[in-house]
Amino acid sequence: MLIKPVTIITLAAVLSASPVVAQTVYPIDRAEILSGARFDFKVEFPDRVDQAKLKVTVNGEDHAAVFGRAATFIEREDGRDQSALMLRDVELAKPGPFVVEVNDGTKSRKVTWTVYDTGPRKAKNVILFIGDGMSPAHRVGARLLSKGIAEGKSLGKLAMDDMPHTALVATAGSDSIITDSANSASAYSTGHKSAVNAMGVYADRTRDAFDDPRVETITSLARRRLKMSIGIVTTTEVEDATPAAMVAHTRRRAAYDEIVEQLFAARPDVLLGGGSANFLPKSAAGSKRKDEVDYIARFREGGYALATTAGELNALAAKPETRQLLGLFATGNMDGALDRKFLKGGGVKKFPEQPDLTEQLQAALNVLSKNEAGFFLMVESGLIDKYAHALDFDRAVYDTIMLDNAVRLARDWASKRGDDTLILVTPDHNHPNALVGTINHDMSTTSEAPMRERVGVYDKAGFPNYPAPDADGYPSRVDVSRRLAIFSASLPDHYETFRPKLDGPNDPTMKGDDDGTFKANEKYKGVPGAVLRPGNLPAMMNASVHSGEDVILTATGPGSERVKGSMDNTEVFRVMVDALGLAAAK
């Protein structure tokens, strides 16, 4: 449920002689705005107000003089006795502080914005890698499995960790200390805070999920100001929160049909992932659309080459004439590395020729690099998050290895070009996952002791005994006798089996009574040693949830020196636009 901005009036405020703070202003207080970036200005009044008594100033001047035109007055927004002011598509060119003051004759509000400039362009390209929900436990697990460890020292480094600049990034949203993938990715793509489920907008109080005040994305800025190419690559549905947040504007991330429409309107040069179900007309097999619009046909009519398998993708990306590429490799999310390469679970039987993230990346680089003006590319390993929600830590770790392989490919590609590309690697938010030791148990035998007694901690943890990784860093088996013990601090009711799920991705819960709640999935009840774990989350939750710890950002390339210390997630946007000199590009 979307949480709206609220005004809390304390007793001290009531007793104070100063005006009561009541209006909600968008952009919000302390917003940092790129010079020349477009945004919508809105004021929401808690009551119906007299337009004649309104006074709205920016740095002491009437707002119409500063923005170039007056805001539209809405006397009864959504038919309620609440007024509003709305001014679409404005920008501020001059860097510095901007104080916005609103007074309706009885109540007032003041917010301050900071408009910032950039220096000259440093990077030709920007590649933003997002490991959705990637926790430190996933990174360490990926390093242990793909590099190995001996006598306490790693036998190698992940490409994402072997970077010259590192920062901790705070991820809270405008409405909560816990973010979701929509507003967290939106902070990266716009430089503005937003609310859970929202992207590219400030979530307002109206009924319409698509009329909220918009803020411009980096993809729009890069194309509008520098004529750069745009790429979006993911292993989830392309309509999912992270990829959608690169271009979309809505407070309802689940509005897949409308997000596909916005993807088509934005026309990224490369769009690769799953999610064909919402591109297909309602009458087509496998469709989830509510109308008969065929967006695959529309993309093709718009000049896009279409790939549905790895072979088609590689062939099309190699063609010199391919300038726009749409790849849809599954009706829903794609499958992760563990299933595609080894276990053949999930949807692999239905979609056996899905490309690896490295293949998707290589195809994107082939197409996007044809533009001499450069490109912006977002690459997401999105199933890390899906698996972490499902308490499927083996699959999450394998998709972290896959992400690192893609990072290594990009770094090698950039080094051959003289390092003209800013590369950033970061989660969008955390999961409360922790590596606590190892599980010491031969899966071919039945344990006489309770399985929890097989969890080795401290010196009893020792080192895992996965087989040596292949050339891509993947051990061929996860069902070994000393395997990583990664647990979550946020739990639904579930059966803890202490085992990897070899028959398909974990599904820890099932629907409970007809009251919207969930209970432990009885599928796992009979697994030897399984323990019923009462959850610590509300019963309406069917999975583990996100957590609020800072995430690790690493970076290399021109402009990466800005990545350091403690940062807010909105500052990641600033790192990228500064590297591209977007404020200087008039």
C-alpha positions in Angstrom: 0.0 0.0 0.0 1.3 3.4 -0.9 2.0 5.6 2.1 1.1 9.3 1.4 3.0 12.2 2.9 1.4 13.3 6.1 1.7 16.3 8.3 2.3 15.7 12.0 1.3 18.7 14.2 2.8 18.5 17.7 1.4 20.2 20.8 4.3 22.6 20.7 3.4 23.6 17.2 -0.2 24.1 18.2 0.8 26.4 21.1 3.4 28.2 19.0 2.6 31.6 17.5 4.2 30.6 14.3 2.0 29.6 11.3 0.9 25.9 11.2 2.8 23.9 8.7 0.2 22.3 6.5 0.9 22.3 2.8 2.7 19.5 1.1 5.2 20.8 -1.5 6.8 18.8 -4.3 9.7 18.5 -4.9 10.1 18.0 -1.2 12.3 19.9 1.3 16.0 19.5 0.8 15.6 18.1 -2.7 18.7 18.4 -4.8 18.0 19.2 -8.4 20.3 19.1 -11.4 20.5 22.4 -13.3 18.2 22.2 -16.3 16.5 18.9 -15.3 12.8 19.0 -15.8 10.3 18.4 -12.9 6.7 19.1 -12.0 6.0 21.6 -9.2 3.0 20.9 -7.0 1.5 22.2 -3.8 -1.3 20.2 -2.0 -3.5 22.1 0.5 -5.2 20.1 3.3 -8.4 22.2 2.8 -10.2 24.1 0.1 -8.6 27.5 -0.2 -9.3 30.9 -1.8 -7.1 31.4 -4.9 -7.1 35.1 -4.3 -5.3 34.7 -1.0 -2.6 32.4 -2.3 1.0 33.6 -2.5 3.7 31.3 -3.8 7.2 32.7 -4.1 10.6 31.3 -5.1 13.6 33.2 -3.5 11.2 36.0 -2.8 9.8 36.3 -6.4 6.4 35.3 -7.6 6.7 31.7 -8.8 5.3 32.6 -12.2 8.3 34.9 -12.8 10.8 32.3 -11.8 9.2 29.3 -13.7 8.1 31.4 -16.7 4.3 30.7 -16.1 1.8 30.4 -13.3 0.7 27.1 -11.8 -2.8 25.9 -12.5 -5.1 26.2 -9.5 -7.3 23.2 -8.7 -10.0 24.3 -6.3 -11.3 20.8 -5.5 -8.8 18.1 -6.3 -10.4 14.8 -7.1 -13.8 16.4 -6.2 -12.7 16.8 -2.6 -12.6 19.9 -0.5 -8.8 20.1 -0.9 -7.1 22.5 -3.3 -3.9 22.2 -5.2 -1.5 24.0 -7.5 0.2 22.1 -10.3 2.8 23.3 -12.8 4.2 20.7 -15.2 7.6 20.4 -16.9 9.6 23.3 -15.4 13.3 23.6 -14.8 15.8 25.8 -12.9 19.0 26.7 -14.7 20.9 28.8 -12.1 22.7 26.8 -9.5 22.2 27.6 -5.8 19.6 27.5 -3.0 16.0 28.1 -3.8 13.5 28.8 -1.0 9.9 28.1 -1.9 7.3 29.8 0.4 3.6 29.0 0.2 0.9 31.0 2.0 -2.9 30.6 1.7 -3.8 33.4 4.1 -3.9 31.2 7.2 -1.3 28.6 6.8 2.2 28.6 5.3 5.0 26.2 4.4 8.6 26.8 3.4 10.9 24.3 1.7 14.5 24.7 0.4 15.9 23.1 -2.8 19.5 23.0 -3.9 20.1 23.3 -7.6 23.5 22.0 -8.6 25.7 22.3 -11.7 28.2 19.8 -13.2 31.6 20.3 -14.6 32.6 19.3 -18.1 32.0 15.8 -19.4 34.5 13.2 -18.2 33.0 9.9 -19.4 31.7 8.9 -22.8 29.6 6.1 -21.4 28.0 5.1 -18.1 27.2 1.5 -17.1 25.2 1.1 -13.9 25.2 -2.5 -12.6 22.4 -3.2 -10.0 22.5 -6.4 -8.0 18.9 -6.2 -6.8 18.8 -6.9 -3.1 22.4 -8.0 -3.1 23.6 -8.2 0.5 27.2 -8.5 1.7 26.5 -12.2 2.4 25.7 -12.7 -1.3 29.0 -11.0 -2.3 31.1 -13.0 0.2 29.3 -16.2 -0.9 30.0 -15.5 -4.5 33.7 -14.9 -3.7 34.0 -18.1 -1.7 32.4 -20.2 -4.4 33.9 -18.6 -7.5 37.4 -17.9 -6.2 38.0 -20.3 -3.3 39.7 -19.8 0.0 42.7 -21.3 1.7 44.0 -20.7 5.2 41.7 -17.8 5.6 42.7 -15.9 2.5 40.7 -15.6 -0.6 42.3 -17.1 -3.8 41.0 -14.2 -5.9 38.8 -11.1 -5.9 35.4 -10.4 -7.5 35.6 -7.9 -10.3 33.0 -5.8 -8.4 35.1 -5.7 -5.3 38.4 -5.0 -7.1 37.6 -1.3 -7.8 39.4 1.8 -6.7 36.4 3.6 -5.1 33.9 2.4 -2.5 31.1 4.0 -0.5 28.2 3.0 1.8 24.9 4.1 0.4 21.8 4.9 2.5 18.6 3.7 0.8 15.6 5.1 2.8 12.6 6.4 0.8 10.5 9.6 1.3 7.9 7.6 3.3 9.9 4.9 5.1 13.3 3.7 6.3 12.7 0.6 4.3 12.7 1.0 0.5 11.5 -1.2 -2.3 13.0 -1.7 -5.7 10.8 1.0 -7.3 11.8 4.0 -5.3 15.3 2.8 -4.7 16.0 2.5 -8.4 14.2 5.8 -9.0 16.6 7.5 -6.6 19.5 6.3 -8.8 17.7 7.3 -12.1 16.3 10.7 -11.0 18.3 12.0 -8.0 15.0 12.4 -6.1 13.5 10.5 -3.2 10.1 8.8 -3.7 7.8 6.5 -1.8 7.4 2.7 -1.9 6.0 1.4 -5.2 6.7 4.7 -6.9 9.2 5.6 -9.7 10.0 8.8 -11.5 7.4 10.7 -9.5 6.7 12.2 -6.1 3.7 10.1 -4.8 0.8 12.4 -4.3 -2.7 12.0 -2.8 -4.7 11.8 -6.1 -6.5 8.6 -7.2 -4.7 8.5 -10.5 -1.5 6.6 -10.3 -0.1 8.3 -13.4 -0.7 12.0 -12.7 1.8 12.4 -9.8 4.5 15.1 -10.1 7.2 13.8 -12.4 10.9 14.2 -12.2 13.2 13.7 -15.2 15.3 10.5 -15.5 18.9 10.2 -16.4 17.9 8.3 -19.6 15.8 11.3 -20.7 18.5 13.8 -19.8 21.2 11.8 -21.6 19.2 11.5 -24.8 17.8 15.1 -24.7 21.0 16.8 -23.9 23.7 14.6 -25.4 21.9 12.4 -28.0 23.2 9.3 -26.2 21.9 5.8 -26.7 20.0 4.1 -23.9 20.1 0.4 -22.8 18.2 -1.5 -20.2 19.2 -5.1 -19.5 17.7 -7.3 -16.8 17.1 -11.0 -15.8 13.6 -10.1 -14.5 10.6 -8.9 -16.5 11.5 -5.7 -18.2 8.4 -4.1 -16.7 9.7 -4.9 -13.2 10.6 -2.1 -10.8 14.3 -1.6 -11.4 14.3 -1.7 -15.2 11.1 0.3 -15.4 12.4 3.0 -13.1 15.0 4.0 -15.8 12.2 5.5 -17.9 8.8 5.2 -16.2 6.7 7.6 -14.2 4.1 6.1 -11.9 3.4 5.5 -8.2 2.1 2.0 -9.0 5.0 -0.4 -9.9 2.5 -3.2 -10.6 0.9 -1.4 -13.5 2.7 -3.5 -16.1 0.5 -2.8 -19.1 1.0 1.0 -18.7 4.7 0.6 -18.0 5.1 -1.3 -21.3 3.4 1.7 -22.9 5.9 4.0 -21.3 8.8 1.8 -22.3 7.6 2.0 -25.9 7.2 5.8 -25.7 10.7 6.1 -24.2 12.1 3.8 -26.9 15.4 2.7 -25.3 17.8 1.5 -28.0 18.3 -1.8 -26.2 15.7 -3.5 -24.0 16.5 -7.1 -22.9 14.9 -9.4 -20.3 11.8 -11.3 -19.6 8.2 -10.2 -19.4 6.7 -10.8 -22.9 3.3 -11.6 -21.3 2.5 -7.9 -21.0 3.7 -7.2 -24.5 1.3 -9.7 -26.1 -2.4 -8.9 -26.9 -5.0 -10.2 -24.5 -6.1 -12.9 -26.9 -2.6 -14.4 -27.4 -1.5 -17.5 -25.6 0.5 -16.5 -22.4 -0.7 -12.9 -22.4 -1.3 -11.0 -19.2 -2.4 -7.7 -21.0 -5.9 -6.4 -20.4 -6.3 -5.1 -24.0 -5.6 -6.3 -27.5 -2.6 -4.0 -28.2 0.4 -6.0 -29.5 3.5 -4.2 -28.3 5.9 -6.7 -29.8 4.4 -5.8 -33.2 4.6 -2.1 -32.3 8.3 -2.4 -31.4 9.0 -4.2 -34.6 7.1 -1.7 -36.6 9.2 1.0 -34.9 12.4 -0.5 -36.3 13.4 -2.9 -33.5 15.0 -6.3 -34.2 13.4 -8.9 -32.0 15.2 -11.7 -30.2 13.6 -14.5 -28.1 16.5 -16.9 -27.7 20.2 -16.6 -27.0 21.1 -17.6 -30.5 18.8 -14.9 -32.0 20.3 -12.3 -29.6 23.9 -13.1 -30.5 23.2 -13.1 -34.2 21.2 -9.8 -34.2 23.8 -8.0 -32.0 26.5 -9.0 -34.4 24.8 -7.4 -37.4 26.2 -4.0 -38.3 22.7 -2.7 -39.2 21.1 -3.5 -35.8 20.6 -0.2 -34.0 17.5 -1.0 -31.9 17.1 -4.3 -30.2 14.3 -5.8 -28.2 14.9 -9.1 -26.4 12.2 -11.0 -24.5 13.3 -14.4 -23.4 10.5 -15.6 -21.1 6.9 -14.6 -20.5 7.8 -13.8 -16.9 11.1 -13.5 -15.1 14.1 -15.3 -16.7 15.7 -18.2 -14.9 18.9 -17.9 -12.8 22.3 -19.3 -13.4 22.0 -22.3 -11.2 18.9 -23.6 -13.0 20.0 -22.6 -16.5 23.4 -24.1 -16.2 23.0 -27.1 -13.9 19.7 -28.0 -12.3 17.3 -27.2 -15.2 14.6 -26.2 -12.8 12.2 -23.2 -12.9 11.1 -22.3 -16.4 14.1 -23.7 -18.2 12.2 -26.5 -19.8 9.7 -24.0 -21.3 12.3 -21.5 -22.3 15.5 -23.6 -22.8 17.5 -21.0 -24.8 17.6 -18.1 -22.4 20.8 -16.0 -22.7 23.2 -15.5 -19.8 23.5 -12.0 -18.4 27.0 -11.8 -19.9 25.5 -12.5 -23.3 22.9 -9.9 -22.8 25.5 -7.4 -21.8 27.7 -8.2 -24.8 24.8 -7.7 -27.2 24.0 -4.4 -25.6 27.6 -3.2 -25.8 27.7 -4.2 -29.5 24.6 -2.2 -30.4 25.0 0.8 -28.1 28.7 1.5 -28.9 27.7 2.3 -32.5 26.6 5.7 -31.3 29.6 8.1 -31.2 27.7 10.2 -28.7 28.0 7.5 -26.1 25.5 5.5 -24.1 23.9 5.0 -20.7 23.3 1.3 -19.8 21.6 -0.2 -16.7 22.3 -3.9 -16.2 20.4 -5.7 -13.4 20.9 -9.1 -11.9 17.4 -9.0 -10.7 16.8 -12.5 -9.4 19.2 -12.1 -6.5 16.3 -10.2 -4.9 13.7 -12.7 -5.9 15.7 -15.6 -4.5 16.5 -13.8 -1.3 12.8 -13.1 -0.8 12.2 -16.9 -1.2 15.0 -17.8 1.2 16.8 -19.5 -1.7 20.3 -18.5 -1.0 22.2 -20.9 -3.2 20.4 -19.4 -6.3 21.0 -15.9 -5.0 24.7 -16.5 -4.7 25.0 -18.1 -8.2 23.3 -15.0 -9.7 25.7 -12.8 -7.8 28.5 -14.7 -9.5 26.8 -14.1 -12.8 26.6 -10.4 -12.1 30.3 -10.3 -11.3 31.1 -12.1 -14.6 29.2 -9.3 -16.4 31.1 -6.7 -14.4 34.4 -8.3 -15.4 33.3 -8.3 -19.1 32.4 -4.6 -18.9 35.6 -3.7 -17.3 37.6 -5.6 -19.9 35.6 -3.9 -22.7 36.2 -0.5 -21.2 39.9 -1.0 -20.7 40.4 -1.8 -24.4 38.8 1.5 -25.2 41.0 3.6 -23.0 38.7 3.5 -19.9 36.3 6.1 -21.2 33.4 4.5 -19.3 32.2 5.1 -15.7 31.2 1.7 -14.2 29.2 1.5 -11.0 28.1 -1.6 -9.1 25.6 -1.5 -6.3 22.5 -3.1 -4.8 19.4 -1.0 -4.8 18.5 -2.1 -1.2 19.6 -4.8 1.2 18.2 -8.1 2.4 18.7 -9.1 6.1 20.9 -12.1 5.1 23.9 -13.2 7.0 26.6 -15.8 6.4 26.9 -17.5 9.9 29.1 -20.5 9.0 28.6 -23.8 7.3 26.1 -26.6 7.3 27.9 -29.9 7.9 25.8 -32.7 6.6 26.1 -35.3 3.8 22.8 -35.0 2.0 22.8 -38.7 1.1 22.3 -39.7 4.7 19.7 -39.1 7.3 20.9 -37.0 10.2 20.4 -38.5 13.7 20.9 -35.2 15.3 18.6 -32.2 14.7 19.7 -30.4 11.6 20.4 -27.2 13.6 23.1 -29.0 15.4 24.8 -29.5 12.0 25.3 -25.7 11.6 29.0 -25.1 12.2 29.9 -21.8 13.7 33.2 -20.2 14.6 35.9 -22.9 14.4 33.3 -25.6 13.7 32.4 -23.7 10.4 35.7 -24.5 8.8 35.7 -24.0 5.0 33.1 -25.1 2.5 33.9 -28.0 0.2 32.2 -27.1 -3.1 34.0 -28.5 -6.2 36.5 -26.3 -8.0 34.6 -23.7 -10.1 34.4 -23.9 -13.8 35.8 -21.2 -16.1 32.9 -19.0 -15.3 33.3 -19.3 -11.5 30.4 -21.8 -10.9 30.9 -25.0 -8.8 29.0 -27.9 -10.5 27.2 -28.8 -7.3 25.6 -27.1 -4.3 24.6 -30.3 -2.5 27.9 -30.8 -0.8 28.6 -31.9 2.7 30.0 -28.6 4.0 27.9 -25.8 2.4 27.4 -22.2 3.2 24.9 -21.4 6.0 23.2 -18.2 5.0 20.1 -17.3 7.0 17.6 -14.4 6.9 16.6 -12.3 9.8 13.1 -11.7 8.3 11.0 -14.8 8.1 7.5 -15.9 7.1 6.3 -19.2 8.6 8.2 -21.9 6.7 10.0 -25.2 7.0 13.7 -24.8 7.3 15.3 -27.8 5.5 19.0 -26.7 5.8 19.3 -28.0 2.2 19.6 -26.5 -1.3 16.4 -26.8 -3.4 17.5 -29.1 -6.2 14.0 -29.6 -7.8 13.4 -25.9 -8.5 13.4 -22.5 -6.8 12.2 -22.4 -3.2 8.6 -21.6 -2.4 8.6 -21.3 1.4 4.9 -20.5 1.9 1.4 -21.4 0.7 -1.9 -19.6 1.1 -3.5 -20.0 4.5 -7.1 -19.6 5.4 -9.3 -17.3 3.2 -8.1 -14.3 5.1 -5.1 -13.2 3.1 -2.5 -14.9 5.3 0.1 -17.4 4.5 1.5 -20.5 6.2 4.5 -22.8 5.8 4.5 -24.7 2.5 3.8 -28.3 3.4 5.8 -29.5 0.4 8.8 -29.4 2.6 7.3 -30.9 5.7 8.5 -34.4 5.1 12.1 -33.5 4.2 14.3 -35.3 6.8 15.3 -32.9 9.6 13.0 -30.1 8.4 12.0 -27.7 11.2 8.9 -25.6 11.3 10.0 -22.1 11.8 7.3 -19.7 13.1 7.8 -16.4 11.3 8.7 -13.0 12.7 6.7 -11.1 10.0 3.0 -10.3 9.8 1.1 -13.4 8.6 0.1 -11.5 5.4 3.7 -11.7 4.2 4.6 -14.7 2.1 8.3 -14.1 1.9 11.3 -12.5 3.5 11.5 -8.7 3.2 14.0 -6.0 2.5 16.2 -4.4 5.2 17.4 -0.9 5.8 21.2 -1.3 6.1 23.4 0.7 3.8 24.5 -1.0 0.6 28.0 -1.2 -0.9 28.7 0.8 -4.0 32.0 0.3 -5.9 33.1 2.2 -9.0 35.8 2.7 -11.5 36.4 4.9 -14.5 36.1 8.7 -15.2 34.1 10.4 -12.5 34.3 7.5 -10.0 36.4 9.6 -7.6 33.1 11.0 -6.3 32.3 7.6 -4.8 33.5 7.7 -1.2 32.5 7.6 2.4 28.9 7.7 3.2 26.4 8.6 0.5 22.7 8.9 0.0 21.2 6.9 -2.9 20.2 10.1 -4.6 23.9 11.0 -4.8 24.5 8.1 -7.1 22.5 10.0 -9.8 24.8 13.0 -9.1 27.9 10.9 -9.7 26.6 9.8 -13.1 25.3 13.2 -14.3 28.5 14.8 -13.2 30.6 12.3 -15.1 28.5 13.0 -18.2 28.6 16.8 -17.7 24.8 16.9 -18.2 24.3 20.3 -16.6 27.0 21.8 -18.8 25.5 20.3 -21.9 23.0 23.0 -22.9 
